[in-house]
Structure formats: C-alpha cells, structure tokens
Amino acid sequence: MAEASPLSPSQEQPAKKAGAGSILAPLRVRDYRLLFSGQLISTIGDAFYAVALPWLVLTNGGNAQELGIILSAYGIPRIGSVLLGGVLSDRLRPRRVMLLADGVRAVLVGILAMLALAGHPALWQLLLVAIPLGTFEGLFLPASSAMLPEVLEDKDLQAGNALNTSSLQLASLIGSGTGGVIVATLQSGTALVLIRGRSQATQQAASQEPQVELVAEGMRTMAELVPNEQPIEITEAAEQQKQASEQPMKFWKFVRTSQVLQAAFLVALFANITFGGLLEVALPSLAHGPFATGATGYGAILAAFGAGALLGGIVTGMLGNIPHRGTFALGVAILQAIAVALIPYGGLAGAIVCMAAMGIFNSVTNVIFITIIQQIIPRHLLGRVMGAFMFASFGSYPLSVAIVGTIVAHLGPAIIFPISGAVLGIAVVFGLFQKQLREL
C-alpha cells in the first residue's frame, strides 16, 4: 500500500490545542515548511535591501531628495498593484503569482546589484529598477497571504500565522543587523548580490502542487480516457466557468453582507492611518525633542516594539483555540490603544515599556484577525480580500505621514499618541457592536 503523500495537511499528525506543540504543529506539514523557509529568506533579503539601497544612493553622490524619489518610485507602484495581485491570485492561484513575482524580483535585484558593483549608478537607472520592483512586490504580497490556507488546515492556521509573524520580526532584526555589517564592511553591491538567491526557497514552496489539484488533474485525465465520463468533464467545466463568471458579484456581495470583514477592515484602516505617521514622524520627533534621547534612545524604543511583536506572535501561537476570539482580539486592541496613548507620558523608560506592550498586543490582534479572515472568506475571494487590506495599509501611509507631520509641526509630537489611541478605540467599539464578530 502506498504511503500517504506529505503534501496533504490532512495526513499529518493532529496539533495540540494549546502550548508549544500547537505553535510547532504547522512545521509537520512539508508544504508549510517550504513556504515558511522561503518567506524567512525573503524577509532577510528585504532587510538587506532596506539597508543597502539608501546607503548606495547616499554614498554615490545622491542626496535625501533623490532617495525620496527612488523610494516613492518603489512605493507608489506597490500600492497600485496589490489589488491587481489579489485578483490574479484568485484567478491564477497564489502559487503561480508568487512564482512569477518572486522570479522577476530576483532578476531585478540582480540587475541592481550589477549596477552597484559597476559603480555610481544614475538616478534614472535606479528608477528603472525600483518601479517594476515595487510593482511585483505588490503582486506578490496578496498571493503570499492567500497561500497559507492552501497548505494548512483551518485548525492550524492560527499557529501558522503566529509562526509567520514571529519569524518575520526575527528575520527583520537579523537582516537589518547583518545587512548593516556587510554594507559597512564591504559595500552595498555585495549586500544586494546576496539577495539574488532569496527567492529559491519561496519558489520551491510555491511550485509544489497541492494534493487536491493533483487528484483533480488525475480525474480529468481519466475522464479523457473513458468515453462515458466525458459528459461529466463537460458539466464540471461548465460549472467552473459559471462560478468564475459569478465571482465579481459574489465578492461585492460578501463585502456588503459580512460584518466581520467590515469591522476588521475598519480597524485595519484606522490603525494604519494613525500608526504610519505615529511611528515614522511623531515617535522620532518625540525622541529627538521632549525626550532628548538621540538615535540610541530612538533605536531602543523601536527595538522594544520589535521584541514585543516577536513575543506576541509566539504567545498567540501557543494559545490554541480561543473562545469568542473576535471579542478577545478586539479587547486586546483596546489594550493596544491604551498603550499607544500612554507612550509620551512616562519618559524613555515608560515609552519603551508601552512600545513593547504595543508590539505584543499588535501581534495578537493581527494573528487572530488574519486567521479569522482566512477561515471565513471563500477561497476564490481570499486573494482579493487580502489585496484590499494591503491596499488600505499601503495606501493610507502617505496620508498618515502628511497629516501627522502637519500636526506635529504646529502642536508638537505628544498629542499624536492619545489621538491615535482614541481613533483606534473608536474603530474597536464599532467592531464590538457587530454581532457576527462577537459570536466567532
């Protein structure tokens, strides 16, 4: 008798309900291990890129204005392409979009590395790389989020999302530190060369056909060989075509009728509108001005958030099944709002404690809400839904930094934190009034 394929999550050992066993359960699934390792390598590569690119520009005769132009050329196409990435993910399957996007990104970063090693790349050359790089990053992100439910059962999704959140925080810390050492010791081009191979593990994971697709392909082949089965194949194809034509209508109908989706989207939108400017404008202004801590103190505050986010991801993965998880996640979001509001009022030590708490609560809320979305959204709509969430996240960033920058210039940075906490609190209260979300 043939052994069960390792590609099928249902064949794996059941996960425990809570404790360390539950957060490690997804690692027993071969496809998840491949996806996990690929995204870990990709995140380290992204951290290399985040260090190497600014240094490349600034050490080759560029200035802050040119760096801003290049980053905008990367960021704006990313905002515009996440919605398209969601549509393509639903229509072509996430793995195909991941393969395409990550393959092109690897080539583009390779070109950037060659330009850096050749010395003194021109602004227009960097722009020609940055624009498509941001575009394919936007295509990749919704597909990577929609991929997880294809390799894990619903019962393991929370642990899988928790592992992803924790590992991405850890990879960012490792990549930033390692990239900084490489850039300082060697040069930006060397750091960029190291990123070229980052997509191999992700491509290996994405290229694995899910077991159900292999079985379906086998059934279609059998149908071609057996004449009596041909009408079934035609009927099945007609039904698939009908479902495909109904997807746009189903998507908007689902958005209009799902209180859970509406509440989650509102919380995410309000959080990103406030926190983008808070972290990028108000927080460094607070450290530089009222706290007078300099770069060291600012770095300590950011490190506290990263450490808290790492811990929050681990803790959420160990929680297992949570009763009334929608209400639980909103309650944690209230704690996050309180932590945000208190950041400027306890000095440097108080800010570090509040930022660590914010990181913990933010990870818990994100992991639970992402898991809920992955479980309740129909699979053929998941890419578009995740694309919409990412569009809200990236798209609100320019607005957030502009609004917060104006307020800080006139009223100082401290007032931003209680305002941000209050805005998030209002969104959470709206969520608490949604019966569907409370009953989850």
C-alpha positions, 0 to 999 in steps of 0.5 A, a space after each residue: 500500500 502506498 504511503 500517504 503523500 506529505 503534501 496533504 495537511 490532512 495526513 499529518 499528525 493532529 496539533 495540540 490545542 494549546 502550548 508549544 506543540 500547537 505553535 510547532 504543529 504547522 512545521 509537520 506539514 512539508 508544504 508549510 515548511 517550504 513556504 515558511 523557509 522561503 518567506 524567512 529568506 525573503 524577509 532577510 533579503 528585504 532587510 538587506 535591501 532596506 539597508 543597502 539601497 539608501 546607503 548606495 544612493 547616499 554614498 554615490 553622490 545622491 542626496 535625501 531628495 533623490 532617495 525620496 524619489 527612488 523610494 516613492 518610485 518603489 512605493 507608489 507602484 506597490 500600492 497600485 498593484 496589490 489589488 491587481 495581485 489579489 485578483 490574479 491570485 484568485 484567478 491564477 492561484 497564489 502559487 503561480 503569482 508568487 512564482 512569477 513575482 518572486 522570479 522577476 524580483 530576483 532578476 531585478 535585484 540582480 540587475 541592481 546589484 550589477 549596477 552597484 558593483 559597476 559603480 555610481 549608478 544614475 538616478 534614472 537607472 535606479 528608477 528603472 529598477 525600483 518601479 517594476 520592483 515595487 510593482 511585483 512586490 505588490 503582486 506578490 504580497 496578496 498571493 503570499 497571504 492567500 497561500 497559507 490556507 492552501 497548505 494548512 488546515 483551518 485548525 492550524 492556521 492560527 499557529 501558522 500565522 503566529 509562526 509567520 509573524 514571529 519569524 518575520 520580526 526575527 528575520 527583520 532584526 537579523 537582516 537589518 543587523 547583518 545587512 548593516 555589517 556587510 554594507 559597512 564592511 564591504 559595500 552595498 553591491 555585495 549586500 544586494 548580490 546576496 539577495 539574488 538567491 532569496 527567492 529559491 526557497 519561496 519558489 520551491 514552496 510555491 511550485 509544489 502542487 497541492 494534493 487536491 489539484 493533483 487528484 483533480 488533474 488525475 480525474 480529468 485525465 481519466 475522464 479523457 480516457 473513458 468515453 462515458 465520463 466525458 459528459 461529466 468533464 463537460 458539466 464540471 467545466 461548465 460549472 467552473 466557468 459559471 462560478 468564475 463568471 459569478 465571482 465579481 458579484 459574489 465578492 461585492 456581495 460578501 463585502 456588503 453582507 459580512 460584518 466581520 470583514 467590515 469591522 476588521 477592515 475598519 480597524 485595519 484602516 484606522 490603525 494604519 492611518 494613525 500608526 504610519 505617521 505615529 511611528 515614522 514622524 511623531 515617535 522620532 520627533 518625540 525622541 529627538 525633542 521632549 525626550 532628548 534621547 538621540 538615535 540610541 534612545 530612538 533605536 531602543 524604543 523601536 527595538 522594544 516594539 520589535 521584541 514585543 511583536 516577536 513575543 506576541 506572535 509566539 504567545 498567540 501561537 501557543 494559545 490554541 483555540 480561543 473562545 469568542 476570539 473576535 471579542 478577545 482580539 478586539 479587547 486586546 486592541 483596546 489594550 493596544 490603544 491604551 498603550 499607544 496613548 500612554 507612550 509620551 507620558 512616562 519618559 524613555 523608560 515608560 515609552 519603551 515599556 508601552 512600545 513593547 506592550 504595543 508590539 505584543 498586543 499588535 501581534 495578537 490582534 493581527 494573528 487572530 484577525 488574519 486567521 479569522 479572515 482566512 477561515 471565513 472568506 471563500 477561497 476564490 475571494 481570499 486573494 482579493 480580500 487580502 489585496 484590499 487590506 494591503 491596499 488600505 495599509 499601503 495606501 493610507 501611509 502617505 496620508 498618515 505621514 502628511 497629516 501627522 507631520 502637519 500636526 506635529 509641526 504646529 502642536 508638537 509630537 505628544 498629542 499624536 499618541 492619545 489621538 491615535 489611541 482614541 481613533 483606534 478605540 473608536 474603530 474597536 467599539 464599532 467592531 464590538 457592536 457587530 454581532 457576527 464578530 462577537 459570536 466567532 
